Structures are given as C-alpha cells and as structure tokens.
Amino acid sequence: MRVVSALLGHEQVDLALRCLGSLLATSVEPLRLRLHDDGTLMPADVELLSARLADPILVTREEADDAVTPVLHGYPRLRRSREVSAYFLKLVDVMHFAGPELSYVDTDVLWLRRHRGLFQESPAVPTFMRDPDNAYHLRSWHLARYPRALTLHQRLNVGLMQLRTSVWDPD
C-alpha cells in the first residue's frame, strides 16, 4: 500500500479532513496517509484525523525533532531554518521519514475525480504539480548572491510531489 505524506497543523485540520479525505475516496489504489504534525496539533485534532482519515500514521513534532536533529548536526543554518519555517519541515522531516521514495500532497489539494497510478512505484524522474504561473519563495538578493547556484524550475509546485529521496542533498 502506497503511503502518502502530508504536513499540517491545528489551523489546517478542517481543510485537511476534506481534502485528504477526497484523496483517499477518489484513489482506485489503496493509500495510507503519514501525517506530520507541525507542532500545533491538539489531542482532539489527532483523534479526529485518526477517525476520519482511515487511521493515518502520525509523526509528532517531538518524534521528528528527535529523529532529525542528529541528522542536521553539521548543518546549523538548515537546522535553524527548520525551527522557524514550515517549508523546511516539509523539506527535511517529510523526506527523512519517507524511506527510499516520497509521495507527498498538501492538505489543500481537493480531489474531484477517480484516479489511478498517481503515485508510481520507483519514479524514474521526480514528479511535481505544475502551476500556471511562477511563484518562488526567494528574494532578489538570493539570486544576486548565488547566480549560478540556483536553478529555478518553471511553474513548479510542491503541493504534490513524488521522488526518490536519494535526490535530496542537504549540502
């Protein structure tokens, strides 16, 4: 059974129930969710998510901190970024717990049609959602400081992705 990861907190629970529920309901293949707590989930949230989303795997923020902190020992900037930004929880925590392959979906993607084969076994190339426009979480000085180091992919959206985790390099 394919495990699909998602990151969420208390504020996203209602939307996650609807959207992740729609993912499970519209998939022809059986899926199981791995939910990563951003540190704000309440016990009642966990109960509700477990009851309504077919008993997902829950990774608490404490579990993630315990597992990921030693891995980031040599990366102080990455460790600090993870402490203040949910983007880095997705980048680090979700990748760390995924195993050899990551299948991921954001909690605000609503599924309306039945689907098959959305997440493939051992994807040869990374798969991402595409946006109609470019939207980057960068400032102009990031590009000026590292003009050759940054390659920006056009219309990339990480709200849905699948990739081999071996492509992730913290350096």
N, CA, C and O atoms as a DFTB+ gen file, in Angstrom:
684 C
 N C O
     1  1       0.853      -1.179       0.000
     2  2       0.000       0.000       0.000
     3  2       0.895       1.236       0.000
     4  3       1.828       1.339       0.796
     5  1       0.607       2.149      -0.879
     6  2       1.375       3.383      -1.002
     7  2       1.075       4.298       0.181
     8  3      -0.086       4.525       0.522
     9  1       2.140       4.825       0.808
    10  2       2.000       5.800       1.885
    11  2       2.219       7.185       1.292
    12  3       3.221       7.436       0.622
    13  1       1.272       8.074       1.546
    14  2       1.341       9.459       1.052
    15  2       1.471      10.372       2.264
    16  3       0.667      10.308       3.194
    17  1       2.486      11.213       2.241
    18  2       2.766      12.112       3.363
    19  2       2.096      13.459       3.180
    20  3       1.832      13.901       2.062
    21  1       1.826      14.103       4.314
    22  2       1.294      15.468       4.337
    23  2       1.765      16.128       5.630
    24  3       1.960      15.458       6.644
    25  1       1.942      17.430       5.584
    26  2       2.335      18.222       6.744
    27  2       1.176      19.126       7.108
    28  3       0.608      19.789       6.241
    29  1       0.819      19.158       8.394
    30  2      -0.281      20.024       8.791
    31  2      -0.180      20.404      10.250
    32  3       0.574      19.819      11.027
    33  1      -0.973      21.409      10.593
    34  2      -1.084      21.872      11.961
    35  2      -2.537      22.090      12.307
    36  3      -3.430      21.798      11.511
    37  1      -2.765      22.598      13.486
    38  2      -4.118      22.791      14.004
    39  2      -4.997      23.605      13.049
    40  3      -6.159      23.258      12.839
    41  1      -4.469      24.659      12.480
    42  2      -5.258      25.538      11.610
    43  2      -5.705      24.855      10.317
    44  3      -6.673      25.298       9.699
    45  1      -5.032      23.800       9.901
    46  2      -5.352      23.124       8.639
    47  2      -6.242      21.899       8.811
    48  3      -6.582      21.260       7.815
    49  1      -6.627      21.551      10.014
    50  2      -7.330      20.289      10.247
    51  2      -8.634      20.195       9.461
    52  3      -8.868      19.186       8.796
    53  1      -9.481      21.203       9.517
    54  2     -10.765      21.126       8.811
    55  2     -10.574      20.950       7.310
    56  3     -11.224      20.107       6.692
    57  1      -9.694      21.737       6.733
    58  2      -9.443      21.620       5.295
    59  2      -8.779      20.280       4.967
    60  3      -9.091      19.661       3.950
    61  1      -7.876      19.843       5.821
    62  2      -7.195      18.562       5.597
    63  2      -8.180      17.400       5.617
    64  3      -8.062      16.471       4.817
    65  1      -9.142      17.445       6.517
    66  2     -10.141      16.369       6.564
    67  2     -10.870      16.269       5.234
    68  3     -11.089      15.173       4.717
    69  1     -11.240      17.405       4.689
    70  2     -11.958      17.386       3.415
    71  2     -11.046      16.976       2.257
    72  3     -11.392      16.095       1.470
    73  1      -9.888      17.616       2.159
    74  2      -9.024      17.379       1.001
    75  2      -8.325      16.019       1.053
    76  3      -8.332      15.286       0.064
    77  1      -7.732      15.681       2.177
    78  2      -7.093      14.366       2.271
    79  2      -8.132      13.250       2.222
    80  3      -7.870      12.171       1.690
    81  1      -9.300      13.514       2.775
    82  2     -10.394      12.549       2.647
    83  2     -10.774      12.335       1.196
    84  3     -11.072      11.213       0.785
    85  1     -10.764      13.412       0.415
    86  2     -11.093      13.280      -1.013
    87  2     -10.012      12.503      -1.758
    88  3     -10.320      11.769      -2.697
    89  1      -8.742      12.653      -1.352
    90  2      -7.662      11.866      -1.962
    91  2      -7.903      10.379      -1.735
    92  3      -7.813       9.581      -2.668
    93  1      -8.208      10.013      -0.504
    94  2      -8.452       8.596      -0.194
    95  2      -9.692       8.071      -0.917
    96  3      -9.694       6.941      -1.406
    97  1     -10.736       8.883      -0.986
    98  2     -12.001       8.444      -1.589
    99  2     -11.922       8.299      -3.103
   100  3     -12.630       7.471      -3.675
   101  1     -11.083       9.079      -3.761
   102  2     -11.035       9.060      -5.225
   103  2      -9.929       8.167      -5.787
   104  3      -9.884       7.938      -6.996
   105  1      -9.049       7.664      -4.943
   106  2      -7.965       6.814      -5.422
   107  2      -8.477       5.400      -5.679
   108  3      -9.127       4.803      -4.821
   109  1      -8.182       4.872      -6.856
   110  2      -8.533       3.493      -7.180
   111  2      -7.653       2.549      -6.356
   112  3      -8.126       1.531      -5.850
   113  1      -6.366       2.900      -6.229
   114  2      -5.448       2.096      -5.425
   115  2      -5.585       2.482      -3.950
   116  3      -5.900       3.629      -3.633
   117  1      -5.349       1.531      -3.058
   118  2      -5.398       1.871      -1.630
   119  2      -4.208       2.746      -1.239
   120  3      -3.077       2.500      -1.659
   121  1      -4.476       3.756      -0.443
   122  2      -3.445       4.664       0.050
   123  2      -3.532       4.726       1.569
   124  3      -4.594       4.519       2.156
   125  1      -2.399       5.012       2.190
   126  2      -2.382       5.286       3.632
   127  2      -1.651       6.611       3.821
   128  3      -0.657       6.880       3.146
   129  1      -2.136       7.418       4.722
   130  2      -1.537       8.724       4.963
   131  2      -0.515       8.672       6.094
   132  3      -0.693       7.962       7.083
   133  1       0.562       9.443       5.923
   134  2       1.509       9.715       7.002
   135  2       1.417      11.216       7.249
   136  3       1.835      12.017       6.412
   137  1       0.870      11.591       8.394
   138  2       0.650      12.993       8.720
   139  2       1.754      13.496       9.641
   140  3       2.013      12.915      10.695
   141  1       2.394      14.572       9.233
   142  2       3.462      15.199      10.008
   143  2       2.891      16.420      10.720
   144  3       2.403      17.352      10.081
   145  1       2.957      16.407      12.028
   146  2       2.476      17.497      12.865
   147  2       3.505      18.631      12.858
   148  3       4.682      18.408      13.138
   149  1       3.057      19.840      12.538
   150  2       3.985      20.975      12.562
   151  2       4.255      21.468      13.985
   152  3       4.980      22.444      14.179
   153  1       3.680      20.799      14.965
   154  2       3.881      21.159      16.363
   155  2       2.677      21.821      16.999
   156  3       2.694      22.141      18.187
   157  1       1.619      22.031      16.202
   158  2       0.446      22.739      16.727
   159  2      -0.797      21.860      16.852
   160  3      -1.828      22.326      17.336
   161  1      -0.720      20.597      16.425
   162  2      -1.896      19.732      16.538
   163  2      -2.258      19.504      18.003
   164  3      -1.385      19.305      18.849
   165  1      -3.540      19.535      18.282
   166  2      -4.057      19.289      19.619
   167  2      -4.501      17.818      19.704
   168  3      -4.745      17.199      18.669
   169  1      -4.609      17.247      20.911
   170  2      -5.071      15.861      21.033
   171  2      -6.412      15.619      20.335
   172  3      -6.611      14.563      19.735
   173  1      -7.325      16.579      20.407
   174  2      -8.621      16.418      19.730
   175  2      -8.444      16.375      18.213
   176  3      -9.179      15.668      17.524
   177  1      -7.469      17.130      17.686
   178  2      -7.178      17.108      16.247
   179  2      -6.720      15.718      15.831
   180  3      -7.170      15.177      14.821
   181  1      -5.823      15.153      16.619
   182  2      -5.272      13.828      16.313
   183  2      -6.381      12.784      16.329
   184  3      -6.426      11.918      15.456
   185  1      -7.272      12.857      17.310
   186  2      -8.405      11.925      17.381
   187  2      -9.283      12.031      16.143
   188  3      -9.663      11.022      15.550
   189  1      -9.599      13.252      15.764
   190  2     -10.457      13.495      14.609
   191  2      -9.796      13.010      13.318
   192  3     -10.438      12.343      12.506
   193  1      -8.533      13.336      13.129
   194  2      -7.802      12.903      11.935
   195  2      -7.728      11.383      11.869
   196  3      -7.917      10.797      10.803
   197  1      -7.457      10.745      12.998
   198  2      -7.366       9.281      13.033
   199  2      -8.698       8.626      12.693
   200  3      -8.741       7.630      11.971
   201  1      -9.774       9.184      13.212
   202  2     -11.099       8.604      12.982
   203  2     -11.577       8.803      11.553
   204  3     -12.191       7.907      10.975
   205  1     -11.305       9.962      10.980
   206  2     -11.881      10.295       9.669
   207  2     -10.975       9.991       8.480
   208  3     -11.439       9.984       7.340
   209  1      -9.689       9.738       8.729
   210  2      -8.759       9.510       7.619
   211  2      -8.139       8.112       7.653
   212  3      -6.959       7.936       7.350
   213  1      -8.941       7.138       8.021
   214  2      -8.548       5.720       7.937
   215  2      -7.263       5.410       8.692
   216  3      -6.364       4.753       8.168
   217  1      -7.188       5.890       9.925
   218  2      -6.074       5.563      10.815
   219  2      -4.706       5.879      10.199
   220  3      -3.925       4.968       9.927
   221  1      -4.417       7.156       9.983
   222  2      -3.126       7.519       9.381
   223  2      -1.967       7.291      10.351
   224  3      -2.162       7.178      11.561
   225  1      -0.780       7.227       9.803
   226  2       0.444       7.212      10.602
   227  2       0.664       8.661      11.029
   228  3       0.624       9.557      10.186
   229  1       0.892       8.908      12.296
   230  2       1.130      10.267      12.768
   231  2       2.567      10.401      13.242
   232  3       3.034       9.620      14.072
   233  1       3.265      11.399      12.708
   234  2       4.613      11.733      13.162
   235  2       4.487      13.040      13.930
   236  3       4.240      14.094      13.344
   237  1       4.660      12.962      15.254
   238  2       4.558      14.170      16.066
   239  2       5.790      15.037      15.859
   240  3       6.829      14.560      15.402
   241  1       5.668      16.290      16.194
   242  2       6.812      17.195      16.073
   243  2       7.945      16.724      16.984
   244  3       9.117      16.820      16.620
   245  1       7.603      16.225      18.146
   246  2       8.624      15.726      19.068
   247  2       9.381      14.538      18.464
   248  3      10.608      14.479      18.552
   249  1       8.663      13.600      17.857
   250  2       9.316      12.459      17.197
   251  2      10.220      12.932      16.073
   252  3      11.340      12.445      15.913
   253  1       9.725      13.882      15.298
   254  2      10.511      14.407      14.188
   255  2      11.760      15.113      14.700
   256  3      12.849      14.917      14.161
   257  1      11.609      15.931      15.735
   258  2      12.770      16.618      16.312
   259  2      13.822      15.611      16.766
   260  3      15.009      15.779      16.489
   261  1      13.387      14.572      17.459
   262  2      14.321      13.551      17.955
   263  2      15.052      12.840      16.820
   264  3      16.238      12.533      16.939
   265  1      14.350      12.581      15.725
   266  2      14.948      11.857      14.606
   267  2      15.822      12.744      13.721
   268  3      16.862      12.306      13.229
   269  1      15.401      13.977      13.523
   270  2      16.053      14.838      12.535
   271  2      17.208      15.655      13.119
   272  3      18.176      15.935      12.412
   273  1      17.126      16.034      14.376
   274  2      18.162      16.883      14.972
   275  2      19.565      16.288      14.826
   276  3      20.476      17.020      14.439
   277  1      19.787      15.000      15.113
   278  2      21.142      14.455      14.919
   279  2      21.596      14.486      13.457
   280  3      22.781      14.666      13.176
   281  1      20.666      14.312      12.542
   282  2      20.997      14.326      11.115
   283  2      21.474      15.715      10.683
   284  3      22.311      15.842       9.790
   285  1      20.941      16.739      11.319
   286  2      21.276      18.117      10.955
   287  2      22.427      18.694      11.772
   288  3      22.669      19.900      11.736
   289  1      23.126      17.855      12.494
   290  2      24.215      18.318      13.356
   291  2      25.215      19.200      12.595
   292  3      25.622      20.245      13.101
   293  1      25.600      18.799      11.420
   294  2      26.584      19.555      10.641
   295  2      25.987      20.649       9.769
   296  3      26.690      21.232       8.944
   297  1      24.699      20.938       9.939
   298  2      24.003      21.916       9.105
   299  2      23.259      22.935       9.987
   300  3      22.029      22.923      10.035
   301  1      23.979      23.794      10.666
   302  2      23.321      24.713      11.610
   303  2      22.309      25.654      10.952
   304  3      21.273      25.943      11.552
   305  1      22.577      26.132       9.754
   306  2      21.622      27.035       9.090
   307  2      20.352      26.296       8.701
   308  3      19.253      26.835       8.833
   309  1      20.495      25.078       8.228
   310  2      19.327      24.265       7.880
   311  2      18.527      23.928       9.139
   312  3      17.296      23.942       9.122
   313  1      19.227      23.629      10.215
   314  2      18.560      23.328      11.484
   315  2      17.768      24.543      11.981
   316  3      16.625      24.399      12.414
   317  1      18.364      25.732      11.921
   318  2      17.665      26.952      12.352
   319  2      16.476      27.251      11.443
   320  3      15.418      27.658      11.922
   321  1      16.638      27.057      10.157
   322  2      15.540      27.300       9.212
   323  2      14.373      26.372       9.500
   324  3      13.216      26.786       9.429
   325  1      14.664      25.133       9.821
   326  2      13.622      24.156      10.160
   327  2      12.860      24.569      11.408
   328  3      11.667      24.292      11.526
   329  1      13.530      25.223      12.330
   330  2      12.889      25.654      13.571
   331  2      11.873      26.771      13.358
   332  3      10.955      26.926      14.164
   333  1      12.018      27.551      12.288
   334  2      11.152      28.719      12.111
   335  2      10.245      28.661      10.881
   336  3       9.385      29.527      10.715
   337  1      10.416      27.666      10.022
   338  2       9.664      27.661       8.767
   339  2       9.076      26.286       8.456
   340  3       9.785      25.280       8.456
   341  1       7.787      26.262       8.195
   342  2       7.126      25.012       7.812
   343  2       7.653      24.482       6.481
   344  3       7.612      23.277       6.236
   345  1       8.148      25.371       5.622
   346  2       8.724      24.910       4.351
   347  2       9.873      23.940       4.617
   348  3      10.047      22.961       3.892
   349  1      10.647      24.215       5.648
   350  2      11.779      23.352       5.951
   351  2      11.353      22.081       6.672
   352  3      12.061      21.075       6.610
   353  1      10.210      22.105       7.354
   354  2       9.675      20.855       7.904
   355  2       9.324      19.911       6.755
   356  3       9.562      18.705       6.827
   357  1       8.760      20.479       5.706
   358  2       8.430      19.659       4.531
   359  2       9.705      19.135       3.884
   360  3       9.791      17.960       3.528
   361  1      10.666      19.988       3.738
   362  2      11.910      19.615       3.076
   363  2      12.702      18.578       3.863
   364  3      13.234      17.633       3.280
   365  1      12.786      18.742       5.162
   366  2      13.635      17.882       5.979
   367  2      12.860      16.713       6.592
   368  3      13.186      15.553       6.341
   369  1      11.846      17.013       7.387
   370  2      11.146      15.968       8.146
   371  2      10.441      14.970       7.237
   372  3      10.601      13.758       7.383
   373  1       9.675      15.485       6.316
   374  2       8.896      14.613       5.448
   375  2       9.822      13.722       4.627
   376  3       9.549      12.535       4.446
   377  1      10.913      14.292       4.132
   378  2      11.888      13.498       3.374
   379  2      12.536      12.438       4.264
   380  3      12.732      11.301       3.835
   381  1      12.865      12.805       5.488
   382  2      13.559      11.888       6.400
   383  2      12.720      10.642       6.702
   384  3      13.250       9.533       6.758
   385  1      11.437      10.823       6.894
   386  2      10.575       9.705       7.281
   387  2      10.043       8.914       6.083
   388  3       9.391       7.887       6.271
   389  1      10.304       9.364       4.882
   390  2       9.701       8.754       3.701
   391  2      10.303       7.413       3.309
   392  3       9.626       6.608       2.670
   393  1      11.521       7.155       3.664
   394  2      12.171       5.952       3.166
   395  2      12.767       6.232       1.797
   396  3      13.130       7.376       1.523
   397  1      12.882       5.241       0.930
   398  2      13.537       5.473      -0.360
   399  2      12.737       6.328      -1.343
   400  3      13.308       6.916      -2.261
   401  1      11.412       6.399      -1.154
   402  2      10.577       7.185      -2.068
   403  2       9.610       8.045      -1.279
   404  3       9.080       7.630      -0.248
   405  1       9.391       9.247      -1.779
   406  2       8.434      10.149      -1.151
   407  2       7.248      10.369      -2.077
   408  3       7.411      10.720      -3.245
   409  1       6.068      10.161      -1.546
   410  2       4.827      10.575      -2.198
   411  2       4.215      11.589      -1.238
   412  3       4.006      11.282      -0.065
   413  1       3.928      12.787      -1.725
   414  2       3.511      13.879      -0.848
   415  2       2.376      14.669      -1.496
   416  3       2.331      14.852      -2.712
   417  1       1.465      15.129      -0.643
   418  2       0.412      16.029      -1.109
   419  2       0.115      17.038       0.000
   420  3       0.083      16.683       1.178
   421  1      -0.100      18.291      -0.383
   422  2      -0.500      19.313       0.577
   423  2      -1.934      19.065       1.032
   424  3      -2.700      18.369       0.366
   425  1      -2.276      19.636       2.162
   426  2      -3.597      19.418       2.739
   427  2      -4.675      20.300       2.115
   428  3      -5.829      20.244       2.539
   429  1      -4.324      21.109       1.122
   430  2      -5.327      21.974       0.487
   431  2      -5.591      21.595      -0.966
   432  3      -6.132      22.401      -1.722
   433  1      -5.217      20.387      -1.365
   434  2      -5.476      19.907      -2.725
   435  2      -6.733      19.036      -2.668
   436  3      -6.754      17.999      -2.005
   437  1      -7.768      19.470      -3.368
   438  2      -9.050      18.755      -3.376
   439  2      -9.124      17.858      -4.600
   440  3      -8.839      18.292      -5.716
   441  1      -9.508      16.610      -4.389
   442  2      -9.581      15.611      -5.446
   443  2     -11.041      15.410      -5.818
   444  3     -11.869      15.091      -4.964
   445  1     -11.355      15.600      -7.105
   446  2     -12.735      15.523      -7.562
   447  2     -13.015      14.309      -8.441
   448  3     -14.163      13.877      -8.546
   449  1     -11.992      13.757      -9.067
   450  2     -12.179      12.631      -9.980
   451  2     -11.406      11.411      -9.503
   452  3     -10.375      11.530      -8.841
   453  1     -11.920      10.238      -9.849
   454  2     -11.210       8.995      -9.565
   455  2      -9.870       9.036     -10.280
   456  3      -9.760       9.579     -11.379
   457  1      -8.866       8.467      -9.660
   458  2      -7.538       8.451     -10.274
   459  2      -6.847       7.135      -9.980
   460  3      -7.094       6.480      -8.967
   461  1      -5.979       6.777     -10.899
   462  2      -5.196       5.542     -10.808
   463  2      -3.768       5.881     -11.228
   464  3      -3.549       6.631     -12.179
   465  1      -2.813       5.324     -10.512
   466  2      -1.414       5.497     -10.914
   467  2      -0.846       6.871     -10.637
   468  3       0.173       7.247     -11.217
   469  1      -1.478       7.619      -9.768
   470  2      -0.971       8.956      -9.456
   471  2       0.432       8.867      -8.875
   472  3       1.320       9.635      -9.247
   473  1       0.621       7.935      -7.973
   474  2       1.931       7.720      -7.375
   475  2       2.480       6.401      -7.895
   476  3       1.911       5.337      -7.651
   477  1       3.592       6.486      -8.616
   478  2       4.169       5.317      -9.261
   479  2       5.191       4.648      -8.354
   480  3       5.749       5.270      -7.451
   481  1       5.418       3.388      -8.613
   482  2       6.478       2.671      -7.916
   483  2       7.815       3.099      -8.510
   484  3       7.969       3.089      -9.732
   485  1       8.776       3.473      -7.687
   486  2      10.126       3.873      -8.111
   487  2      10.101       4.845      -9.294
   488  3      10.478       4.471     -10.404
   489  1       9.664       6.076      -9.071
   490  2       9.606       7.031     -10.177
   491  2      10.993       7.297     -10.758
   492  3      11.941       7.552     -10.016
   493  1      11.109       7.237     -12.065
   494  2      12.396       7.463     -12.728
   495  2      12.830       8.919     -12.610
   496  3      14.019       9.208     -12.472
   497  1      11.883       9.817     -12.662
   498  2      12.176      11.249     -12.515
   499  2      11.208      11.840     -11.485
   500  3      10.082      11.361     -11.351
   501  1      11.632      12.859     -10.768
   502  2      10.719      13.492      -9.812
   503  2       9.480      14.037     -10.506
   504  3       9.553      14.528     -11.632
   505  1       8.349      13.949      -9.829
   506  2       7.082      14.438     -10.353
   507  2       6.560      15.518      -9.418
   508  3       6.533      15.340      -8.200
   509  1       6.145      16.642     -10.001
   510  2       5.612      17.746      -9.222
   511  2       4.347      18.278      -9.872
   512  3       4.122      18.100     -11.069
   513  1       3.540      18.923      -9.077
   514  2       2.391      19.646      -9.595
   515  2       2.926      20.865     -10.373
   516  3       4.002      21.383     -10.074
   517  1       2.167      21.299     -11.353
   518  2       2.562      22.484     -12.125
   519  2       1.557      23.591     -11.875
   520  3       0.354      23.352     -11.779
   521  1       2.070      24.805     -11.771
   522  2       1.243      25.995     -11.607
   523  2       1.146      26.741     -12.925
   524  3       2.021      26.596     -13.779
   525  1       0.102      27.537     -13.106
   526  2       0.019      28.344     -14.328
   527  2       1.026      29.493     -14.328
   528  3       1.358      30.019     -15.390
   529  1       1.509      29.883     -13.167
   530  2       2.467      30.989     -13.047
   531  2       3.650      30.555     -12.192
   532  3       3.577      29.563     -11.467
   533  1       4.735      31.307     -12.285
   534  2       5.879      31.087     -11.418
   535  2       5.634      31.772     -10.080
   536  3       5.157      32.906     -10.037
   537  1       5.954      31.093      -9.004
   538  2       5.834      31.673      -7.669
   539  2       6.963      31.099      -6.826
   540  3       6.943      29.924      -6.460
   541  1       7.939      31.931      -6.525
   542  2       9.105      31.466      -5.788
   543  2       9.175      32.129      -4.425
   544  3       8.761      33.275      -4.249
   545  1       9.698      31.397      -3.479
   546  2       9.896      31.914      -2.128
   547  2      11.349      32.389      -2.028
   548  3      12.128      31.893      -1.214
   549  1      11.689      33.355      -2.872
   550  2      13.047      33.886      -2.933
   551  2      12.999      35.404      -2.959
   552  3      11.998      36.004      -3.351
   553  1      14.071      35.997      -2.546
   554  2      14.240      37.437      -2.654
   555  2      15.263      37.714      -3.748
   556  3      16.056      36.840      -4.098
   557  1      15.244      38.911      -4.279
   558  2      16.158      39.251      -5.377
   559  2      17.621      39.065      -4.983
   560  3      18.439      38.682      -5.819
   561  1      17.961      39.331      -3.719
   562  2      19.351      39.185      -3.307
   563  2      19.787      37.728      -3.242
   564  3      20.984      37.446      -3.299
   565  1      18.839      36.792      -3.122
   566  2      19.214      35.383      -3.208
   567  2      19.761      35.071      -4.596
   568  3      20.760      34.366      -4.742
   569  1      19.098      35.601      -5.598
   570  2      19.554      35.373      -6.971
   571  2      20.849      36.111      -7.252
   572  3      21.719      35.589      -7.950
   573  1      20.991      37.320      -6.719
   574  2      22.202      38.098      -6.949
   575  2      23.407      37.454      -6.261
   576  3      24.510      37.464      -6.807
   577  1      23.201      36.895      -5.068
   578  2      24.304      36.312      -4.305
   579  2      24.766      34.993      -4.900
   580  3      25.957      34.685      -4.866
   581  1      23.841      34.207      -5.445
   582  2      24.175      32.876      -5.964
   583  2      23.664      32.702      -7.396
   584  3      22.834      31.827      -7.644
   585  1      24.139      33.510      -8.336
   586  2      23.558      33.464      -9.687
   587  2      23.716      32.117     -10.398
   588  3      22.859      31.742     -11.198
   589  1      24.784      31.395     -10.123
   590  2      24.988      30.108     -10.802
   591  2      24.510      28.927      -9.961
   592  3      24.327      27.830     -10.488
   593  1      24.308      29.135      -8.679
   594  2      23.970      28.028      -7.780
   595  2      22.484      27.687      -7.802
   596  3      22.100      26.567      -7.466
   597  1      21.653      28.637      -8.192
   598  2      20.210      28.410      -8.150
   599  2      19.659      28.177      -9.548
   600  3      19.832      28.999     -10.448
   601  1      19.007      27.064      -9.708
   602  2      18.280      26.776     -10.937
   603  2      16.807      26.768     -10.574
   604  3      16.360      25.942      -9.779
   605  1      16.062      27.683     -11.155
   606  2      14.645      27.789     -10.840
   607  2      13.829      27.091     -11.916
   608  3      13.887      27.451     -13.092
   609  1      13.083      26.106     -11.503
   610  2      12.239      25.371     -12.431
   611  2      10.952      26.156     -12.665
   612  3      10.385      26.723     -11.731
   613  1      10.513      26.185     -13.869
   614  2       9.340      26.960     -14.250
   615  2       8.060      26.312     -13.736
   616  3       7.858      25.109     -13.897
   617  1       7.192      27.118     -13.112
   618  2       5.838      26.749     -12.691
   619  2       5.785      25.518     -11.788
   620  3       4.792      24.791     -11.780
   621  1       6.848      25.289     -11.033
   622  2       6.907      24.141     -10.136
   623  2       6.091      24.404      -8.879
   624  3       6.127      25.504      -8.328
   625  1       5.355      23.393      -8.426
   626  2       4.560      23.491      -7.210
   627  2       4.781      22.204      -6.425
   628  3       4.568      21.113      -6.954
   629  1       5.202      22.319      -5.178
   630  2       5.468      21.134      -4.374
   631  2       4.261      20.731      -3.537
   632  3       4.407      20.049      -2.523
   633  1       3.080      21.147      -3.954
   634  2       1.848      20.729      -3.300
   635  2       1.524      19.272      -3.577
   636  3       0.749      18.653      -2.848
   637  1       2.107      18.734      -4.615
   638  2       2.027      17.311      -4.923
   639  2       3.375      16.940      -5.502
   640  3       3.841      17.561      -6.457
   641  1       3.993      15.941      -4.932
   642  2       5.289      15.526      -5.472
   643  2       5.543      14.062      -5.172
   644  3       5.025      13.485      -4.216
   645  1       6.367      13.492      -6.036
   646  2       6.851      12.142      -5.827
   647  2       8.276      12.100      -6.344
   648  3       8.571      12.566      -7.444
   649  1       9.157      11.531      -5.528
   650  2      10.559      11.449      -5.921
   651  2      11.294      10.429      -5.078
   652  3      10.839      10.026      -4.007
   653  1      12.422      10.033      -5.580
   654  2      13.312       9.182      -4.790
   655  2      14.019      10.095      -3.802
   656  3      14.547      11.137      -4.190
   657  1      14.034       9.725      -2.553
   658  2      14.627      10.609      -1.548
   659  2      16.147      10.709      -1.688
   660  3      16.754      11.600      -1.095
   661  1      16.759       9.840      -2.438
   662  2      18.207       9.924      -2.660
   663  2      18.591      11.181      -3.439
   664  3      19.764      11.555      -3.447
   665  1      17.638      11.838      -4.090
   666  2      17.969      13.070      -4.814
   667  2      18.135      14.255      -3.864
   668  3      18.657      15.295      -4.263
   669  1      17.697      14.109      -2.610
   670  2      17.798      15.194      -1.648
   671  2      19.204      15.227      -1.064
   672  3      19.712      14.215      -0.582
   673  1      19.815      16.382      -1.112
   674  2      21.164      16.564      -0.606
   675  2      21.182      17.820       0.258
   676  3      21.011      18.918      -0.273
   677  1      21.381      17.703       1.558
   678  2      21.361      18.880       2.419
   679  2      22.465      19.883       2.117
   680  3      22.362      21.045       2.510
   681  1      23.503      19.465       1.438
   682  2      24.552      20.416       1.045
   683  2      24.067      21.337      -0.041
   684  3      24.815      22.202      -0.496
